[in-house]
Each structure stands twice: as structure tokens, then as C-alpha cells.
Amino acid sequence: MSTSSGSSMRTPRRRVAGLGSARSGTGHFWLQRVTALSNLILILIALPIVICVAGQGHAATVATLGHPLVAIVLLLLLFSVTFHMRIGMQVVIEDYVHSEGVKVLALIANTFFTIAVGSAGAFAILKISFGG
């Protein structure tokens, strides 16, 4: 099979396979659903903790948040929420930013921002948990 633009033996389907907006859409779709489900479950676990510390003094709040199981739940929730946020913003950027250079910069900024938010939150939780 020869084409006017060259001597490619690839079919039209093979030439476009892996290109376009659908190349990772299913993966993002499922990752968003899985992280949304984990957010829901972890929020349902963390909500009683937040209600428990509401209105308590500083020392009691730090003692509650410093418990290892509470710290683990909060760290898991923080990781899940920031990962979900990054995926969601990535999809928005890919769909609505049309300039390739601006899109790449926005995707990099999105990743750095979510890493910064997650790191700051993890540092705070770990500092409270380890009594620092």
C-alpha cells in the first residue's frame, strides 16, 4: 500500500493509533473515580476525628491528632485528595489550554503545586504526630 506522501505500509488506523485526546482518557477517568471513592471513604473516617477535636483546647487537639492511627488516616486522606486534585486539574488544562507551550507550563505548575501542598500538609501532620 503506497500513499502519495511516501511509501508507508501502515494503515490509516495504525498511523493515528496512540495519538489524539483519547490516548490516556480511560486511565484518567478511572483514576479520578478511584481517588474520588477513596476520598469519600477517608472523609467518612476523618469526619468524626474533626468533630471530636472541634472546640477542644490546643493540647487536647494535638494529643488527638498525634495518635498514630489518626495521623495515618489524615496522611492517606491528604495523599488521596492532592492526587485527585492533580488529575482533575490536568484534565482541565489538557481540555481548555490550547497553546502547547502554555499547556506544558501549566501541567508542570500543577504538578509542583500539588507536591507543595501535599508536602506541607504531610510535614504538618508528621510534626504533630511525632510531637515536634
PyMOL commands that set and color helices and strands:
alter all, ss='L'
color gray80, all
select helices_A, chain A and resi 12-16+21-23+25-53+58-65+68-96+100-129
alter helices_A, ss='H'
color red, helices_A
deselect
rebuild
show_as cartoon
